[in-house]
Amino acid sequence: MALTEIADCGLQPDRSVLAMDEALKQLERIHPLKSQLIEMQYFGGMTAEESAAVLFMPVHVVRRELRLARAWLHKEMAR
């Protein structure tokens, strides 16, 4: 079967991706640092140590903020 024979193949966005995008936008509005750290880790591949060095922050603060950000995102995605 050719891809052209499959109706709307790939045209529907994945709802979980859209929900994650919206949650990240909301996180950015209310907690800009947490949002930045999530982006640095998950999209930039940076470690907590690397993020701390770039942001001139203690690594324990970065780790705490990342834990809080992940918990917040988890809660938002569970809705």
DSSP file (Angstrom, degrees, kcal/mol; ACC not computed):
  #  RESIDUE AA STRUCTURE BP1 BP2  ACC     N-H-->O    O-->H-N    N-H-->O    O-->H-N    TCO  KAPPA ALPHA  PHI   PSI    X-CA   Y-CA   Z-CA
    1    1 A M              0   0    0      0, 0.0     2,-0.2     0, 0.0     5,-0.0   0.000 360.0 360.0 360.0 132.0    0.0    0.0    0.0
    2    2 A A    >   -     0   0    0      1,-0.1     3,-1.6     2,-0.0     4,-0.4  -0.493 360.0-117.8 -81.7 152.7    1.4    3.4   -1.0
    3    3 A L  G >  S+     0   0    0      1,-0.3     3,-1.2     2,-0.2     6,-0.3   0.820 114.0  63.5 -58.9 -31.3    1.4    6.3    1.5
    4    4 A T  G 3  S+     0   0    0      1,-0.3    -1,-0.3     4,-0.1     4,-0.1   0.711  96.6  58.9 -67.9 -18.2   -0.9    8.2   -0.8
    5    5 A E  G <  S+     0   0    0     -3,-1.6     2,-0.6     2,-0.1    -1,-0.3   0.614  86.4  87.5 -84.9 -13.1   -3.5    5.6   -0.2
    6    6 A I  S X  S-     0   0    0     -3,-1.2     3,-1.3    -4,-0.4     2,-0.1  -0.789  86.4-121.6 -91.2 119.5   -3.6    6.1    3.5
    7    7 A A  T 3  S-     0   0    0     -2,-0.6     3,-0.2     1,-0.3    -2,-0.1  -0.370  84.7 -11.1 -64.6 130.7   -6.0    8.9    4.4
    8    8 A D  T >> S-     0   0    0      1,-0.2     3,-1.8    -4,-0.1     4,-0.6   0.780  82.9-170.9  52.9  34.6   -4.5   11.8    6.3
    9    9 A C  T <4 S-     0   0    0     -3,-1.3    -1,-0.2    -6,-0.3    -3,-0.0  -0.398  70.9 -10.6 -59.8 115.4   -1.3   10.0    6.9
   10   10 A G  T 34 S+     0   0    0     -2,-0.3    -1,-0.3    -3,-0.2    -2,-0.1   0.543 104.5 110.7  75.7   7.0    0.8   12.1    9.3
   11   11 A L  T <4  +     0   0    0     -3,-1.8    -2,-0.1     2,-0.1    -1,-0.1   0.700  56.2  81.6 -88.3 -18.7   -1.5   15.1    9.1
   12   12 A Q  S  < S-     0   0    0     -4,-0.6     2,-0.1     1,-0.0    -2,-0.1  -0.758  81.5-127.3 -90.2 125.0   -2.9   14.9   12.6
   13   13 A P        -     0   0    0      0, 0.0     2,-0.5     0, 0.0    -2,-0.1  -0.397  27.8-105.4 -69.1 147.7   -0.7   16.4   15.3
   14   14 A D     >  -     0   0    0      1,-0.2     4,-2.0    -2,-0.1     3,-0.4  -0.619  24.9-146.3 -72.9 121.4    0.1   14.2   18.3
   15   15 A R  H  > S+     0   0    0     -2,-0.5     4,-2.6     1,-0.2     5,-0.2   0.836  96.3  56.2 -62.2 -34.0   -1.9   15.5   21.2
   16   16 A S  H  > S+     0   0    0      2,-0.2     4,-2.2     1,-0.2    -1,-0.2   0.878 107.0  49.4 -68.1 -35.2    0.7   14.7   23.8
   17   17 A V  H  > S+     0   0    0     -3,-0.4     4,-2.4     2,-0.2    -2,-0.2   0.911 112.3  48.0 -67.3 -42.1    3.3   16.8   21.9
   18   18 A L  H  X S+     0   0    0     -4,-2.0     4,-2.3     2,-0.2    -2,-0.2   0.896 111.5  50.4 -64.9 -40.0    0.8   19.7   21.7
   19   19 A A  H  X S+     0   0    0     -4,-2.6     4,-2.5     2,-0.2    -2,-0.2   0.901 110.9  48.8 -64.9 -41.0    0.1   19.3   25.4
   20   20 A M  H  X S+     0   0    0     -4,-2.2     4,-2.6     2,-0.2    -2,-0.2   0.912 110.3  51.5 -64.8 -42.6    3.8   19.3   26.3
   21   21 A D  H  X S+     0   0    0     -4,-2.4     4,-2.1     1,-0.2    -2,-0.2   0.927 111.8  46.5 -59.7 -45.7    4.4   22.4   24.1
   22   22 A E  H  X S+     0   0    0     -4,-2.3     4,-2.3     2,-0.2    -2,-0.2   0.904 111.9  51.1 -64.7 -41.4    1.5   24.2   25.9
   23   23 A A  H  X S+     0   0    0     -4,-2.5     4,-2.6     1,-0.2    -2,-0.2   0.901 110.0  49.7 -63.0 -40.8    2.8   23.1   29.3
   24   24 A L  H  X S+     0   0    0     -4,-2.6     4,-2.2     2,-0.2    -1,-0.2   0.885 110.1  50.6 -65.9 -38.1    6.3   24.4   28.5
   25   25 A K  H  X S+     0   0    0     -4,-2.1     4,-1.6     2,-0.2    -2,-0.2   0.907 112.0  47.4 -64.3 -41.2    4.9   27.7   27.3
   26   26 A Q  H  X S+     0   0    0     -4,-2.3     4,-2.0     2,-0.2     5,-0.3   0.912 110.6  51.6 -66.6 -42.2    2.9   28.0   30.6
   27   27 A L  H  X S+     0   0    0     -4,-2.6     4,-3.4     1,-0.2     8,-0.3   0.905 107.6  53.6 -59.7 -41.5    6.0   27.1   32.6
   28   28 A E  H  < S+     0   0    0     -4,-2.2    -1,-0.2     1,-0.2    -2,-0.2   0.878 108.4  50.1 -61.7 -37.7    8.0   29.8   30.8
   29   29 A R  H  < S+     0   0    0     -4,-1.6    -1,-0.2     1,-0.2    -2,-0.2   0.887 124.0  27.5 -68.4 -38.7    5.3   32.4   31.7
   30   30 A I  H  < S+     0   0    0     -4,-2.0    -2,-0.2     1,-0.2    -3,-0.2   0.749 136.6  22.2 -99.1 -24.7    5.2   31.6   35.4
   31   31 A H     X  +     0   0    0     -4,-3.4     4,-2.3    -5,-0.3     5,-0.2  -0.603  63.0 174.1-141.0  76.0    8.7   30.2   36.1
   32   32 A P  H  > S+     0   0    0      0, 0.0     4,-2.5     0, 0.0     5,-0.2   0.863  80.8  51.7 -55.4 -39.9   11.2   31.4   33.4
   33   33 A L  H  > S+     0   0    0      2,-0.2     4,-2.6     1,-0.2     5,-0.2   0.936 109.7  48.6 -64.2 -45.5   14.2   29.9   35.1
   34   34 A K  H  > S+     0   0    0      1,-0.2     4,-2.3     2,-0.2    -1,-0.2   0.912 112.3  49.5 -60.7 -42.0   12.7   26.5   35.4
   35   35 A S  H  X S+     0   0    0     -4,-2.3     4,-2.4    -8,-0.3    -1,-0.2   0.924 110.5  50.1 -61.6 -45.0   11.6   26.6   31.7
   36   36 A Q  H  X S+     0   0    0     -4,-2.5     4,-2.6    -5,-0.2    -2,-0.2   0.908 110.3  49.9 -61.4 -42.4   15.1   27.6   30.7
   37   37 A L  H  X S+     0   0    0     -4,-2.6     4,-2.4     2,-0.2     5,-0.2   0.896 109.2  51.2 -65.3 -40.1   16.7   24.8   32.7
   38   38 A I  H  X>S+     0   0    0     -4,-2.3     4,-3.0     2,-0.2     5,-0.6   0.934 112.1  47.6 -61.1 -45.4   14.3   22.2   31.1
   39   39 A E  I  X>S+     0   0    0     -4,-2.4     5,-1.7     1,-0.2     4,-1.5   0.914 111.4  50.6 -61.7 -43.0   15.2   23.5   27.7
   40   40 A M  I  <5S+     0   0    0     -4,-2.6     6,-2.8     3,-0.2    -1,-0.2   0.903 118.7  37.5 -62.4 -41.1   18.9   23.4   28.5
   41   41 A Q  I  X5S+     0   0    0     -4,-2.4     4,-0.6     4,-0.2    -2,-0.2   0.959 127.6  28.8 -77.1 -51.7   18.8   19.8   29.7
   42   42 A Y  I  <5S+     0   0    0     -4,-3.0    -3,-0.2    -5,-0.2    -2,-0.2   0.841 134.0  26.8 -85.3 -33.8   16.3   18.2   27.4
   43   43 A F  I  <<S+     0   0    0     -4,-1.5    -3,-0.2    -5,-0.6    -1,-0.1   0.738 130.8  37.8 -99.6 -26.7   16.7   20.1   24.2
   44   44 A G  T  4<S-     0   0    0     -5,-1.7    -3,-0.2    -6,-0.2    -2,-0.2   0.585  97.0-131.7 -98.9 -12.8   20.3   21.3   24.6
   45   45 A G     <  +     0   0    0     -4,-0.6    -4,-0.2    -6,-0.3     2,-0.2   0.699  51.5 154.5  72.0  18.5   21.6   18.1   26.3
   46   46 A M        -     0   0    0     -6,-2.8    -1,-0.2    -7,-0.2    -2,-0.1  -0.542  39.0-130.8 -83.9 145.9   23.3   20.0   29.0
   47   47 A T     >  -     0   0    0     -2,-0.2     4,-2.6     1,-0.1     5,-0.2  -0.369  29.9-104.3 -81.6 169.2   24.0   18.5   32.4
   48   48 A A  H  > S+     0   0    0      1,-0.2     4,-2.5     2,-0.2     5,-0.2   0.884 124.0  53.0 -61.3 -38.3   23.1   20.3   35.7
   49   49 A E  H  > S+     0   0    0      2,-0.2     4,-2.0     1,-0.2    -1,-0.2   0.904 109.9  47.0 -64.7 -42.0   26.8   21.2   36.1
   50   50 A E  H  > S+     0   0    0      2,-0.2     4,-2.3     1,-0.2    -2,-0.2   0.915 113.0  48.6 -66.3 -43.1   27.0   22.7   32.6
   51   51 A S  H  X S+     0   0    0     -4,-2.6     4,-2.5     1,-0.2    -2,-0.2   0.915 110.2  52.1 -62.6 -42.5   23.8   24.7   33.1
   52   52 A A  H  X>S+     0   0    0     -4,-2.5     5,-2.4     1,-0.2     4,-0.7   0.903 110.1  48.9 -60.6 -41.9   25.0   25.9   36.5
   53   53 A A  H ><5S+     0   0    0     -4,-2.0     3,-0.5     3,-0.2    -1,-0.2   0.917 112.7  47.0 -65.1 -43.0   28.3   27.1   34.9
   54   54 A V  H 3<5S+     0   0    0     -4,-2.3    -2,-0.2     1,-0.2    -1,-0.2   0.887 119.4  39.5 -65.6 -39.4   26.5   28.9   32.1
   55   55 A L  H 3<5S-     0   0    0     -4,-2.5    -1,-0.2    -5,-0.2    -2,-0.2   0.415 106.7-123.8 -92.6   1.4   24.0   30.6   34.5
   56   56 A F  T <<5 +     0   0    0     -4,-0.7    -3,-0.2    -3,-0.5    -4,-0.1   0.931  67.0 133.0  53.9  49.8   26.5   31.3   37.2
   57   57 A M      < -     0   0    0     -5,-2.4    -1,-0.2    -6,-0.1     2,-0.1  -0.906  66.2 -95.2-126.0 153.4   24.4   29.4   39.8
   58   58 A P    >>  -     0   0    0      0, 0.0     4,-1.7     0, 0.0     3,-0.7  -0.453  33.7-126.9 -64.8 142.7   25.3   26.7   42.3
   59   59 A V  H 3> S+     0   0    0      1,-0.2     4,-2.6     2,-0.2     5,-0.2   0.832 107.8  59.7 -63.9 -32.8   24.7   23.3   40.9
   60   60 A H  H 3> S+     0   0    0      1,-0.2     4,-2.0     2,-0.2    -1,-0.2   0.847 104.9  50.2 -66.2 -31.0   22.5   22.3   43.9
   61   61 A V  H <> S+     0   0    0     -3,-0.7     4,-2.7     2,-0.2    -1,-0.2   0.909 110.0  50.0 -70.3 -42.1   20.1   25.1   43.0
   62   62 A V  H  X S+     0   0    0     -4,-1.7     4,-2.4     2,-0.2    -2,-0.2   0.933 111.3  48.8 -61.0 -46.4   20.0   24.0   39.4
   63   63 A R  H  X S+     0   0    0     -4,-2.6     4,-2.2     2,-0.2    -1,-0.2   0.904 112.2  48.6 -61.9 -41.6   19.2   20.4   40.5
   64   64 A R  H  X S+     0   0    0     -4,-2.0     4,-2.4     2,-0.2    -2,-0.2   0.935 112.0  48.4 -63.1 -46.3   16.5   21.6   42.8
   65   65 A E  H  X S+     0   0    0     -4,-2.7     4,-2.4     1,-0.2    -2,-0.2   0.872 111.0  51.1 -63.5 -37.2   14.9   23.8   40.2
   66   66 A L  H  X S+     0   0    0     -4,-2.4     4,-2.8     2,-0.2    -1,-0.2   0.902 109.2  50.5 -66.3 -41.2   15.0   21.0   37.6
   67   67 A R  H  X S+     0   0    0     -4,-2.2     4,-2.2     2,-0.2    -2,-0.2   0.934 113.3  45.7 -61.1 -45.4   13.3   18.6   40.1
   68   68 A L  H  X S+     0   0    0     -4,-2.4     4,-2.4     2,-0.2    -2,-0.2   0.895 113.0  50.3 -64.6 -40.5   10.6   21.2   40.8
   69   69 A A  H  X S+     0   0    0     -4,-2.4     4,-2.6     2,-0.2    -2,-0.2   0.920 111.0  48.1 -65.1 -43.9   10.2   21.9   37.0
   70   70 A R  H  X S+     0   0    0     -4,-2.8     4,-2.5     2,-0.2    -1,-0.2   0.901 112.4  49.5 -63.9 -40.0    9.9   18.2   36.2
   71   71 A A  H  X S+     0   0    0     -4,-2.2     4,-2.3    -5,-0.2    -2,-0.2   0.911 111.7  48.8 -64.4 -41.9    7.3   17.7   39.0
   72   72 A W  H  X S+     0   0    0     -4,-2.4     4,-2.4     2,-0.2    -2,-0.2   0.929 112.7  47.2 -63.4 -45.6    5.3   20.7   37.7
   73   73 A L  H  X S+     0   0    0     -4,-2.6     4,-2.7     2,-0.2     5,-0.2   0.904 110.4  52.8 -62.9 -41.6    5.3   19.4   34.1
   74   74 A H  H  X S+     0   0    0     -4,-2.5     4,-1.4     1,-0.2    -1,-0.2   0.926 110.3  47.8 -59.1 -45.0    4.3   16.0   35.3
   75   75 A K  H  X S+     0   0    0     -4,-2.3     4,-0.5     1,-0.2     3,-0.2   0.919 113.2  47.9 -62.7 -44.2    1.4   17.4   37.2
   76   76 A E  H >< S+     0   0    0     -4,-2.4     3,-0.9     1,-0.2    -2,-0.2   0.886 111.1  50.2 -64.7 -39.8    0.3   19.5   34.2
   77   77 A M  H 3< S+     0   0    0     -4,-2.7    -1,-0.2     1,-0.2    -2,-0.2   0.745 102.2  62.7 -72.2 -23.1    0.6   16.6   31.7
   78   78 A A  H 3<        0   0    0     -4,-1.4    -1,-0.2     1,-0.2    -2,-0.2   0.661 360.0 360.0 -75.5 -15.2   -1.5   14.4   34.0
   79   79 A R    <<        0   0    0     -3,-0.9    -1,-0.2    -4,-0.5    -2,-0.1   0.500 360.0 360.0 -68.2 360.0   -4.5   16.7   33.6
